[in-house]
Amino acid sequence: MTPISARPDPAVLSRLYLSAVLPCLTDLAEQDGTVVDELGQLRASIVFSILGGPAATIRLQRGQILWEDGRSRNASVVLMFLGDRHLNAFFSGNKWAAPLPVWGCWRVGLLARFSKLAERLEAVLDGAQQVLHSAAGRRLHARLSLITAGLALHALAEGDAAAQYILRSLPPGLASFTIAGEPRGTVWFDHGSADNQVGWGDPPRRPDVCIVFADIATAYGALRGEIDTLAAVGCGQIRVEGLVPLAEGLNLAVERVRVYLKH
């Protein structure tokens, strides 16, 4: 078995869901008018927590969605999972894996509205037919796929043995991934930093390497594996500027995201 195809670690997968998938709700609300209509003037917060482990908080604020690392105080609803596999099964859509509502179980309306929001996020990230049928849907899919892939590098660097094997051979440096012309269309990863920092938006300093997709169509094709990325680099559809070995290695590490999110 090659490092790229090595079996996923349940603990890493749960952190991918908490720190790379859930943050996509912020961009979904900013880019998708149907989500804003669904949320209306709702103000509430939901905590997703693994017993004895990590947590994340989603804040719904009058059409906006904010993601926070950790458990927020005074949350409207707290959903508890008994372990990594429990959370992973829930995010994979297994109905038997319902979380334990340790607080706010009476907020039935809130949970119903969030369920619809989660279904929309799943459809966009999975590339459901009804999403990819339109140009707007393909744009959403490309944006959220890039955000997920970039933010996932933190969890992979922290806990995935296969990704760590790849990253050990790479020079340290800050890498940014950008869709040209897209607002907030950049994610970044600081390889070699003390805590493997990642972010979405402007990098904290000048990147050592920039990977730039010329447009949404190029990003869409590259992230779905539907175009020859080497040919795209050759003809300028994808620009790699700076520390090329770092970019090439991170491309391999990002392949692990596909392995994880298929499970």
Disulfide bonds with the S-S distance in Angstrom:
none
